[in-house]
Amino acid sequence: MNTSKFILSVLGAAAVGVIIGSVLSSGKGAEIAERIKNTAGDWLGKKIREGSEALEGSDTAKQRAEFNQANAPGQA
């Protein structure tokens, strides 16, 4: 690993540490746990929706390709 990547890694880890520290120091334990749970739930819900949309899109594309292939000119 070269020096610049190492320095960027250390700075990134420090930034994450500062963010986590500020979240943990800004409220009581139950409030923090609730905030983390809500944020994780929101993130997970978003990823599930994105995955569902991607799957729906791939099914549509597959069906369209099958239709086009079956109805291509010159097919018996």
PDB file of N, CA, C and O in Angstrom:
ATOM      1  N   MET A   1       0.862  -1.169   0.000  1.00  0.00           N
ATOM      2  CA  MET A   1       0.000   0.000   0.000  1.00  0.00           C
ATOM      3  C   MET A   1       0.908   1.232   0.000  1.00  0.00           C
ATOM      4  O   MET A   1       1.873   1.306   0.761  1.00  0.00           O
ATOM      5  N   ASN A   2       0.585   2.189  -0.860  1.00  0.00           N
ATOM      6  CA  ASN A   2       1.432   3.368  -0.868  1.00  0.00           C
ATOM      7  C   ASN A   2       1.026   4.334   0.238  1.00  0.00           C
ATOM      8  O   ASN A   2      -0.016   4.170   0.872  1.00  0.00           O
ATOM      9  N   THR A   3       1.849   5.324   0.457  1.00  0.00           N
ATOM     10  CA  THR A   3       1.685   6.238   1.592  1.00  0.00           C
ATOM     11  C   THR A   3       0.390   7.033   1.509  1.00  0.00           C
ATOM     12  O   THR A   3      -0.281   7.215   2.525  1.00  0.00           O
ATOM     13  N   SER A   4       0.027   7.508   0.333  1.00  0.00           N
ATOM     14  CA  SER A   4      -1.184   8.326   0.223  1.00  0.00           C
ATOM     15  C   SER A   4      -2.444   7.520   0.545  1.00  0.00           C
ATOM     16  O   SER A   4      -3.360   8.045   1.179  1.00  0.00           O
ATOM     17  N   LYS A   5      -2.507   6.260   0.122  1.00  0.00           N
ATOM     18  CA  LYS A   5      -3.664   5.425   0.458  1.00  0.00           C
ATOM     19  C   LYS A   5      -3.737   5.183   1.957  1.00  0.00           C
ATOM     20  O   LYS A   5      -4.822   5.184   2.539  1.00  0.00           O
ATOM     21  N   PHE A   6      -2.578   4.975   2.584  1.00  0.00           N
ATOM     22  CA  PHE A   6      -2.551   4.755   4.027  1.00  0.00           C
ATOM     23  C   PHE A   6      -3.042   5.996   4.763  1.00  0.00           C
ATOM     24  O   PHE A   6      -3.837   5.890   5.696  1.00  0.00           O
ATOM     25  N   ILE A   7      -2.581   7.157   4.354  1.00  0.00           N
ATOM     26  CA  ILE A   7      -2.988   8.404   5.014  1.00  0.00           C
ATOM     27  C   ILE A   7      -4.483   8.629   4.830  1.00  0.00           C
ATOM     28  O   ILE A   7      -5.172   9.019   5.773  1.00  0.00           O
ATOM     29  N   LEU A   8      -4.992   8.387   3.617  1.00  0.00           N
ATOM     30  CA  LEU A   8      -6.430   8.542   3.384  1.00  0.00           C
ATOM     31  C   LEU A   8      -7.245   7.554   4.218  1.00  0.00           C
ATOM     32  O   LEU A   8      -8.323   7.894   4.704  1.00  0.00           O
ATOM     33  N   SER A   9      -6.739   6.346   4.384  1.00  0.00           N
ATOM     34  CA  SER A   9      -7.429   5.351   5.213  1.00  0.00           C
ATOM     35  C   SER A   9      -7.493   5.802   6.657  1.00  0.00           C
ATOM     36  O   SER A   9      -8.536   5.686   7.300  1.00  0.00           O
ATOM     37  N   VAL A  10      -6.391   6.313   7.171  1.00  0.00           N
ATOM     38  CA  VAL A  10      -6.345   6.787   8.554  1.00  0.00           C
ATOM     39  C   VAL A  10      -7.287   7.969   8.731  1.00  0.00           C
ATOM     40  O   VAL A  10      -8.012   8.033   9.724  1.00  0.00           O
ATOM     41  N   LEU A  11      -7.289   8.909   7.786  1.00  0.00           N
ATOM     42  CA  LEU A  11      -8.185  10.064   7.885  1.00  0.00           C
ATOM     43  C   LEU A  11      -9.650   9.639   7.793  1.00  0.00           C
ATOM     44  O   LEU A  11     -10.500  10.182   8.498  1.00  0.00           O
ATOM     45  N   GLY A  12      -9.946   8.672   6.928  1.00  0.00           N
ATOM     46  CA  GLY A  12     -11.319   8.172   6.824  1.00  0.00           C
ATOM     47  C   GLY A  12     -11.772   7.514   8.113  1.00  0.00           C
ATOM     48  O   GLY A  12     -12.896   7.735   8.563  1.00  0.00           O
ATOM     49  N   ALA A  13     -10.903   6.706   8.711  1.00  0.00           N
ATOM     50  CA  ALA A  13     -11.234   6.056   9.984  1.00  0.00           C
ATOM     51  C   ALA A  13     -11.433   7.095  11.082  1.00  0.00           C
ATOM     52  O   ALA A  13     -12.326   6.957  11.919  1.00  0.00           O
ATOM     53  N   ALA A  14     -10.607   8.126  11.078  1.00  0.00           N
ATOM     54  CA  ALA A  14     -10.757   9.184  12.080  1.00  0.00           C
ATOM     55  C   ALA A  14     -12.083   9.912  11.902  1.00  0.00           C
ATOM     56  O   ALA A  14     -12.741  10.241  12.889  1.00  0.00           O
ATOM     57  N   ALA A  15     -12.483  10.168  10.658  1.00  0.00           N
ATOM     58  CA  ALA A  15     -13.753  10.850  10.400  1.00  0.00           C
ATOM     59  C   ALA A  15     -14.927  10.001  10.881  1.00  0.00           C
ATOM     60  O   ALA A  15     -15.866  10.518  11.486  1.00  0.00           O
ATOM     61  N   VAL A  16     -14.871   8.716  10.614  1.00  0.00           N
ATOM     62  CA  VAL A  16     -15.935   7.813  11.090  1.00  0.00           C
ATOM     63  C   VAL A  16     -15.972   7.814  12.611  1.00  0.00           C
ATOM     64  O   VAL A  16     -17.049   7.819  13.208  1.00  0.00           O
ATOM     65  N   GLY A  17     -14.813   7.810  13.235  1.00  0.00           N
ATOM     66  CA  GLY A  17     -14.750   7.853  14.694  1.00  0.00           C
ATOM     67  C   GLY A  17     -15.367   9.115  15.263  1.00  0.00           C
ATOM     68  O   GLY A  17     -16.066   9.070  16.275  1.00  0.00           O
ATOM     69  N   VAL A  18     -15.109  10.242  14.614  1.00  0.00           N
ATOM     70  CA  VAL A  18     -15.690  11.515  15.070  1.00  0.00           C
ATOM     71  C   VAL A  18     -17.207  11.477  14.940  1.00  0.00           C
ATOM     72  O   VAL A  18     -17.917  11.921  15.842  1.00  0.00           O
ATOM     73  N   ILE A  19     -17.706  10.953  13.832  1.00  0.00           N
ATOM     74  CA  ILE A  19     -19.160  10.875  13.639  1.00  0.00           C
ATOM     75  C   ILE A  19     -19.801   9.980  14.683  1.00  0.00           C
ATOM     76  O   ILE A  19     -20.807  10.350  15.289  1.00  0.00           O
ATOM     77  N   ILE A  20     -19.230   8.811  14.898  1.00  0.00           N
ATOM     78  CA  ILE A  20     -19.778   7.881  15.892  1.00  0.00           C
ATOM     79  C   ILE A  20     -19.711   8.503  17.291  1.00  0.00           C
ATOM     80  O   ILE A  20     -20.657   8.395  18.071  1.00  0.00           O
ATOM     81  N   GLY A  21     -18.607   9.141  17.592  1.00  0.00           N
ATOM     82  CA  GLY A  21     -18.471   9.787  18.898  1.00  0.00           C
ATOM     83  C   GLY A  21     -19.497  10.872  19.116  1.00  0.00           C
ATOM     84  O   GLY A  21     -20.046  10.996  20.211  1.00  0.00           O
ATOM     85  N   SER A  22     -19.768  11.667  18.082  1.00  0.00           N
ATOM     86  CA  SER A  22     -20.746  12.742  18.246  1.00  0.00           C
ATOM     87  C   SER A  22     -22.155  12.188  18.405  1.00  0.00           C
ATOM     88  O   SER A  22     -22.960  12.749  19.148  1.00  0.00           O
ATOM     89  N   VAL A  23     -22.461  11.092  17.715  1.00  0.00           N
ATOM     90  CA  VAL A  23     -23.780  10.476  17.858  1.00  0.00           C
ATOM     91  C   VAL A  23     -23.940   9.903  19.259  1.00  0.00           C
ATOM     92  O   VAL A  23     -24.976  10.083  19.900  1.00  0.00           O
ATOM     93  N   LEU A  24     -22.912   9.215  19.726  1.00  0.00           N
ATOM     94  CA  LEU A  24     -23.009   8.583  21.039  1.00  0.00           C
ATOM     95  C   LEU A  24     -23.023   9.590  22.181  1.00  0.00           C
ATOM     96  O   LEU A  24     -23.605   9.316  23.231  1.00  0.00           O
ATOM     97  N   SER A  25     -22.404  10.733  22.002  1.00  0.00           N
ATOM     98  CA  SER A  25     -22.344  11.703  23.089  1.00  0.00           C
ATOM     99  C   SER A  25     -23.523  12.665  23.085  1.00  0.00           C
ATOM    100  O   SER A  25     -23.647  13.479  23.999  1.00  0.00           O
ATOM    101  N   SER A  26     -24.393  12.593  22.082  1.00  0.00           N
ATOM    102  CA  SER A  26     -25.451  13.587  21.954  1.00  0.00           C
ATOM    103  C   SER A  26     -26.761  13.202  22.632  1.00  0.00           C
ATOM    104  O   SER A  26     -27.717  13.974  22.561  1.00  0.00           O
ATOM    105  N   GLY A  27     -26.851  12.042  23.287  1.00  0.00           N
ATOM    106  CA  GLY A  27     -28.108  11.674  23.911  1.00  0.00           C
ATOM    107  C   GLY A  27     -27.956  10.510  24.855  1.00  0.00           C
ATOM    108  O   GLY A  27     -26.866   9.966  25.032  1.00  0.00           O
ATOM    109  N   LYS A  28     -29.060  10.139  25.456  1.00  0.00           N
ATOM    110  CA  LYS A  28     -29.068   8.996  26.365  1.00  0.00           C
ATOM    111  C   LYS A  28     -29.019   7.704  25.577  1.00  0.00           C
ATOM    112  O   LYS A  28     -29.289   7.692  24.376  1.00  0.00           O
ATOM    113  N   GLY A  29     -28.676   6.622  26.245  1.00  0.00           N
ATOM    114  CA  GLY A  29     -28.516   5.326  25.589  1.00  0.00           C
ATOM    115  C   GLY A  29     -29.743   4.864  24.836  1.00  0.00           C
ATOM    116  O   GLY A  29     -29.627   4.385  23.708  1.00  0.00           O
ATOM    117  N   ALA A  30     -30.924   4.998  25.435  1.00  0.00           N
ATOM    118  CA  ALA A  30     -32.155   4.548  24.781  1.00  0.00           C
ATOM    119  C   ALA A  30     -32.456   5.380  23.545  1.00  0.00           C
ATOM    120  O   ALA A  30     -32.916   4.857  22.529  1.00  0.00           O
ATOM    121  N   GLU A  31     -32.193   6.681  23.637  1.00  0.00           N
ATOM    122  CA  GLU A  31     -32.427   7.558  22.487  1.00  0.00           C
ATOM    123  C   GLU A  31     -31.476   7.208  21.348  1.00  0.00           C
ATOM    124  O   GLU A  31     -31.864   7.194  20.180  1.00  0.00           O
ATOM    125  N   ILE A  32     -30.243   6.929  21.700  1.00  0.00           N
ATOM    126  CA  ILE A  32     -29.243   6.572  20.694  1.00  0.00           C
ATOM    127  C   ILE A  32     -29.631   5.266  20.017  1.00  0.00           C
ATOM    128  O   ILE A  32     -29.573   5.153  18.793  1.00  0.00           O
ATOM    129  N   ALA A  33     -30.024   4.285  20.813  1.00  0.00           N
ATOM    130  CA  ALA A  33     -30.423   2.989  20.258  1.00  0.00           C
ATOM    131  C   ALA A  33     -31.616   3.155  19.322  1.00  0.00           C
ATOM    132  O   ALA A  33     -31.659   2.536  18.259  1.00  0.00           O
ATOM    133  N   GLU A  34     -32.576   3.979  19.706  1.00  0.00           N
ATOM    134  CA  GLU A  34     -33.755   4.220  18.875  1.00  0.00           C
ATOM    135  C   GLU A  34     -33.367   4.909  17.570  1.00  0.00           C
ATOM    136  O   GLU A  34     -33.879   4.565  16.505  1.00  0.00           O
ATOM    137  N   ARG A  35     -32.471   5.870  17.656  1.00  0.00           N
ATOM    138  CA  ARG A  35     -32.022   6.577  16.456  1.00  0.00           C
ATOM    139  C   ARG A  35     -31.300   5.624  15.497  1.00  0.00           C
ATOM    140  O   ARG A  35     -31.517   5.666  14.286  1.00  0.00           O
ATOM    141  N   ILE A  36     -30.446   4.772  16.051  1.00  0.00           N
ATOM    142  CA  ILE A  36     -29.719   3.810  15.225  1.00  0.00           C
ATOM    143  C   ILE A  36     -30.690   2.828  14.580  1.00  0.00           C
ATOM    144  O   ILE A  36     -30.560   2.503  13.399  1.00  0.00           O
ATOM    145  N   LYS A  37     -31.667   2.354  15.361  1.00  0.00           N
ATOM    146  CA  LYS A  37     -32.655   1.409  14.840  1.00  0.00           C
ATOM    147  C   LYS A  37     -33.458   2.030  13.704  1.00  0.00           C
ATOM    148  O   LYS A  37     -33.685   1.389  12.678  1.00  0.00           O
ATOM    149  N   ASN A  38     -33.886   3.271  13.884  1.00  0.00           N
ATOM    150  CA  ASN A  38     -34.668   3.942  12.842  1.00  0.00           C
ATOM    151  C   ASN A  38     -33.844   4.165  11.582  1.00  0.00           C
ATOM    152  O   ASN A  38     -34.333   3.965  10.471  1.00  0.00           O
ATOM    153  N   THR A  39     -32.597   4.578  11.756  1.00  0.00           N
ATOM    154  CA  THR A  39     -31.731   4.821  10.604  1.00  0.00           C
ATOM    155  C   THR A  39     -31.463   3.519   9.857  1.00  0.00           C
ATOM    156  O   THR A  39     -31.518   3.483   8.627  1.00  0.00           O
ATOM    157  N   ALA A  40     -31.176   2.459  10.591  1.00  0.00           N
ATOM    158  CA  ALA A  40     -30.922   1.163   9.954  1.00  0.00           C
ATOM    159  C   ALA A  40     -32.169   0.658   9.246  1.00  0.00           C
ATOM    160  O   ALA A  40     -32.083   0.116   8.144  1.00  0.00           O
ATOM    161  N   GLY A  41     -33.327   0.833   9.873  1.00  0.00           N
ATOM    162  CA  GLY A  41     -34.586   0.409   9.255  1.00  0.00           C
ATOM    163  C   GLY A  41     -34.871   1.175   7.976  1.00  0.00           C
ATOM    164  O   GLY A  41     -35.292   0.593   6.976  1.00  0.00           O
ATOM    165  N   ASP A  42     -34.641   2.484   8.007  1.00  0.00           N
ATOM    166  CA  ASP A  42     -34.836   3.299   6.806  1.00  0.00           C
ATOM    167  C   ASP A  42     -33.905   2.854   5.689  1.00  0.00           C
ATOM    168  O   ASP A  42     -34.324   2.724   4.539  1.00  0.00           O
ATOM    169  N   TRP A  43     -32.642   2.619   6.028  1.00  0.00           N
ATOM    170  CA  TRP A  43     -31.658   2.204   5.042  1.00  0.00           C
ATOM    171  C   TRP A  43     -32.024   0.841   4.455  1.00  0.00           C
ATOM    172  O   TRP A  43     -31.969   0.642   3.242  1.00  0.00           O
ATOM    173  N   LEU A  44     -32.397  -0.091   5.329  1.00  0.00           N
ATOM    174  CA  LEU A  44     -32.762  -1.429   4.863  1.00  0.00           C
ATOM    175  C   LEU A  44     -33.996  -1.381   3.971  1.00  0.00           C
ATOM    176  O   LEU A  44     -34.036  -2.043   2.934  1.00  0.00           O
ATOM    177  N   GLY A  45     -34.992  -0.613   4.358  1.00  0.00           N
ATOM    178  CA  GLY A  45     -36.190  -0.471   3.536  1.00  0.00           C
ATOM    179  C   GLY A  45     -35.870   0.093   2.159  1.00  0.00           C
ATOM    180  O   GLY A  45     -36.423  -0.351   1.153  1.00  0.00           O
ATOM    181  N   LYS A  46     -34.976   1.069   2.122  1.00  0.00           N
ATOM    182  CA  LYS A  46     -34.570   1.665   0.844  1.00  0.00           C
ATOM    183  C   LYS A  46     -33.879   0.626  -0.037  1.00  0.00           C
ATOM    184  O   LYS A  46     -34.154   0.544  -1.234  1.00  0.00           O
ATOM    185  N   LYS A  47     -32.986  -0.166   0.551  1.00  0.00           N
ATOM    186  CA  LYS A  47     -32.261  -1.178  -0.225  1.00  0.00           C
ATOM    187  C   LYS A  47     -33.212  -2.267  -0.724  1.00  0.00           C
ATOM    188  O   LYS A  47     -33.050  -2.762  -1.840  1.00  0.00           O
ATOM    189  N   ILE A  48     -34.191  -2.639   0.079  1.00  0.00           N
ATOM    190  CA  ILE A  48     -35.171  -3.642  -0.345  1.00  0.00           C
ATOM    191  C   ILE A  48     -35.987  -3.114  -1.521  1.00  0.00           C
ATOM    192  O   ILE A  48     -36.228  -3.842  -2.484  1.00  0.00           O
ATOM    193  N   ARG A  49     -36.415  -1.845  -1.447  1.00  0.00           N
ATOM    194  CA  ARG A  49     -37.167  -1.253  -2.558  1.00  0.00           C
ATOM    195  C   ARG A  49     -36.318  -1.201  -3.825  1.00  0.00           C
ATOM    196  O   ARG A  49     -36.801  -1.515  -4.912  1.00  0.00           O
ATOM    197  N   GLU A  50     -35.045  -0.802  -3.684  1.00  0.00           N
ATOM    198  CA  GLU A  50     -34.163  -0.742  -4.849  1.00  0.00           C
ATOM    199  C   GLU A  50     -33.979  -2.126  -5.470  1.00  0.00           C
ATOM    200  O   GLU A  50     -33.972  -2.268  -6.692  1.00  0.00           O
ATOM    201  N   GLY A  51     -33.831  -3.139  -4.626  1.00  0.00           N
ATOM    202  CA  GLY A  51     -33.673  -4.496  -5.123  1.00  0.00           C
ATOM    203  C   GLY A  51     -34.921  -4.984  -5.832  1.00  0.00           C
ATOM    204  O   GLY A  51     -34.835  -5.631  -6.876  1.00  0.00           O
ATOM    205  N   SER A  52     -36.077  -4.679  -5.270  1.00  0.00           N
ATOM    206  CA  SER A  52     -37.340  -5.080  -5.901  1.00  0.00           C
ATOM    207  C   SER A  52     -37.509  -4.411  -7.252  1.00  0.00           C
ATOM    208  O   SER A  52     -37.932  -5.047  -8.217  1.00  0.00           O
ATOM    209  N   GLU A  53     -37.180  -3.126  -7.323  1.00  0.00           N
ATOM    210  CA  GLU A  53     -37.293  -2.407  -8.589  1.00  0.00           C
ATOM    211  C   GLU A  53     -36.334  -2.982  -9.625  1.00  0.00           C
ATOM    212  O   GLU A  53     -36.678  -3.092 -10.802  1.00  0.00           O
ATOM    213  N   ALA A  54     -35.141  -3.345  -9.189  1.00  0.00           N
ATOM    214  CA  ALA A  54     -34.168  -3.922 -10.117  1.00  0.00           C
ATOM    215  C   ALA A  54     -34.666  -5.264 -10.647  1.00  0.00           C
ATOM    216  O   ALA A  54     -34.524  -5.561 -11.833  1.00  0.00           O
ATOM    217  N   LEU A  55     -35.250  -6.071  -9.764  1.00  0.00           N
ATOM    218  CA  LEU A  55     -35.783  -7.362 -10.199  1.00  0.00           C
ATOM    219  C   LEU A  55     -36.951  -7.188 -11.154  1.00  0.00           C
ATOM    220  O   LEU A  55     -37.054  -7.904 -12.150  1.00  0.00           O
ATOM    221  N   GLU A  56     -37.825  -6.248 -10.857  1.00  0.00           N
ATOM    222  CA  GLU A  56     -38.961  -5.999 -11.741  1.00  0.00           C
ATOM    223  C   GLU A  56     -38.471  -5.542 -13.105  1.00  0.00           C
ATOM    224  O   GLU A  56     -39.004  -5.965 -14.131  1.00  0.00           O
ATOM    225  N   GLY A  57     -37.474  -4.693 -13.124  1.00  0.00           N
ATOM    226  CA  GLY A  57     -36.920  -4.211 -14.386  1.00  0.00           C
ATOM    227  C   GLY A  57     -36.296  -5.330 -15.183  1.00  0.00           C
ATOM    228  O   GLY A  57     -36.431  -5.358 -16.406  1.00  0.00           O
ATOM    229  N   SER A  58     -35.621  -6.248 -14.534  1.00  0.00           N
ATOM    230  CA  SER A  58     -34.981  -7.334 -15.267  1.00  0.00           C
ATOM    231  C   SER A  58     -36.020  -8.294 -15.825  1.00  0.00           C
ATOM    232  O   SER A  58     -35.835  -8.824 -16.921  1.00  0.00           O
ATOM    233  N   ASP A  59     -37.100  -8.529 -15.105  1.00  0.00           N
ATOM    234  CA  ASP A  59     -38.164  -9.386 -15.617  1.00  0.00           C
ATOM    235  C   ASP A  59     -38.806  -8.757 -16.847  1.00  0.00           C
ATOM    236  O   ASP A  59     -39.082  -9.443 -17.832  1.00  0.00           O
ATOM    237  N   THR A  60     -39.039  -7.459 -16.786  1.00  0.00           N
ATOM    238  CA  THR A  60     -39.644  -6.759 -17.910  1.00  0.00           C
ATOM    239  C   THR A  60     -38.728  -6.821 -19.117  1.00  0.00           C
ATOM    240  O   THR A  60     -39.189  -7.072 -20.230  1.00  0.00           O
ATOM    241  N   ALA A  61     -37.446  -6.597 -18.915  1.00  0.00           N
ATOM    242  CA  ALA A  61     -36.499  -6.641 -20.016  1.00  0.00           C
ATOM    243  C   ALA A  61     -36.441  -8.045 -20.619  1.00  0.00           C
ATOM    244  O   ALA A  61     -36.368  -8.200 -21.838  1.00  0.00           O
ATOM    245  N   LYS A  62     -36.472  -9.055 -19.768  1.00  0.00           N
ATOM    246  CA  LYS A  62     -36.434 -10.440 -20.248  1.00  0.00           C
ATOM    247  C   LYS A  62     -37.686 -10.752 -21.058  1.00  0.00           C
ATOM    248  O   LYS A  62     -37.600 -11.356 -22.127  1.00  0.00           O
ATOM    249  N   GLN A  63     -38.840 -10.346 -20.560  1.00  0.00           N
ATOM    250  CA  GLN A  63     -40.088 -10.600 -21.271  1.00  0.00           C
ATOM    251  C   GLN A  63     -40.105  -9.879 -22.610  1.00  0.00           C
ATOM    252  O   GLN A  63     -40.574 -10.427 -23.607  1.00  0.00           O
ATOM    253  N   ARG A  64     -39.594  -8.648 -22.637  1.00  0.00           N
ATOM    254  CA  ARG A  64     -39.552  -7.878 -23.866  1.00  0.00           C
ATOM    255  C   ARG A  64     -38.645  -8.560 -24.890  1.00  0.00           C
ATOM    256  O   ARG A  64     -38.985  -8.634 -26.070  1.00  0.00           O
ATOM    257  N   ALA A  65     -37.494  -9.058 -24.440  1.00  0.00           N
ATOM    258  CA  ALA A  65     -36.563  -9.744 -25.342  1.00  0.00           C
ATOM    259  C   ALA A  65     -37.195 -11.019 -25.899  1.00  0.00           C
ATOM    260  O   ALA A  65     -37.051 -11.314 -27.085  1.00  0.00           O
ATOM    261  N   GLU A  66     -37.892 -11.774 -25.054  1.00  0.00           N
ATOM    262  CA  GLU A  66     -38.558 -12.995 -25.520  1.00  0.00           C
ATOM    263  C   GLU A  66     -39.655 -12.667 -26.534  1.00  0.00           C
ATOM    264  O   GLU A  66     -39.811 -13.368 -27.534  1.00  0.00           O
ATOM    265  N   PHE A  67     -40.406 -11.609 -26.276  1.00  0.00           N
ATOM    266  CA  PHE A  67     -41.461 -11.204 -27.202  1.00  0.00           C
ATOM    267  C   PHE A  67     -40.863 -10.788 -28.541  1.00  0.00           C
ATOM    268  O   PHE A  67     -41.343 -11.189 -29.601  1.00  0.00           O
ATOM    269  N   ASN A  68     -39.810  -9.979 -28.477  1.00  0.00           N
ATOM    270  CA  ASN A  68     -39.171  -9.520 -29.714  1.00  0.00           C
ATOM    271  C   ASN A  68     -38.598 -10.686 -30.503  1.00  0.00           C
ATOM    272  O   ASN A  68     -38.698 -10.711 -31.730  1.00  0.00           O
ATOM    273  N   GLN A  69     -38.004 -11.645 -29.820  1.00  0.00           N
ATOM    274  CA  GLN A  69     -37.439 -12.795 -30.493  1.00  0.00           C
ATOM    275  C   GLN A  69     -38.538 -13.639 -31.138  1.00  0.00           C
ATOM    276  O   GLN A  69     -38.368 -14.107 -32.265  1.00  0.00           O
ATOM    277  N   ALA A  70     -39.647 -13.840 -30.453  1.00  0.00           N
ATOM    278  CA  ALA A  70     -40.739 -14.652 -30.978  1.00  0.00           C
ATOM    279  C   ALA A  70     -41.444 -13.968 -32.156  1.00  0.00           C
ATOM    280  O   ALA A  70     -42.001 -14.643 -33.022  1.00  0.00           O
ATOM    281  N   ASN A  71     -41.420 -12.633 -32.188  1.00  0.00           N
ATOM    282  CA  ASN A  71     -42.130 -11.898 -33.217  1.00  0.00           C
ATOM    283  C   ASN A  71     -41.206 -11.234 -34.229  1.00  0.00           C
ATOM    284  O   ASN A  71     -41.613 -10.318 -34.944  1.00  0.00           O
ATOM    285  N   ALA A  72     -39.976 -11.692 -34.284  1.00  0.00           N
ATOM    286  CA  ALA A  72     -39.025 -11.116 -35.231  1.00  0.00           C
ATOM    287  C   ALA A  72     -39.425 -11.495 -36.654  1.00  0.00           C
ATOM    288  O   ALA A  72     -39.897 -12.607 -36.890  1.00  0.00           O
ATOM    289  N   PRO A  73     -39.237 -10.570 -37.608  1.00  0.00           N
ATOM    290  CA  PRO A  73     -39.562 -10.880 -39.004  1.00  0.00           C
ATOM    291  C   PRO A  73     -38.727 -12.068 -39.493  1.00  0.00           C
ATOM    292  O   PRO A  73     -37.562 -12.213 -39.125  1.00  0.00           O
ATOM    293  N   GLY A  74     -39.333 -12.904 -40.316  1.00  0.00           N
ATOM    294  CA  GLY A  74     -38.664 -14.048 -40.875  1.00  0.00           C
ATOM    295  C   GLY A  74     -38.718 -15.284 -39.996  1.00  0.00           C
ATOM    296  O   GLY A  74     -38.155 -16.317 -40.358  1.00  0.00           O
ATOM    297  N   GLN A  75     -39.376 -15.206 -38.860  1.00  0.00           N
ATOM    298  CA  GLN A  75     -39.524 -16.364 -37.974  1.00  0.00           C
ATOM    299  C   GLN A  75     -40.753 -17.144 -38.410  1.00  0.00           C
ATOM    300  O   GLN A  75     -41.784 -16.560 -38.744  1.00  0.00           O
ATOM    301  N   ALA A  76     -40.641 -18.451 -38.405  1.00  0.00           N
ATOM    302  CA  ALA A  76     -41.766 -19.303 -38.828  1.00  0.00           C
ATOM    303  C   ALA A  76     -42.753 -19.485 -37.727  1.00  0.00           C
ATOM    304  O   ALA A  76     -43.759 -20.171 -37.908  1.00  0.00           O
TER     305      ALA A  76
END
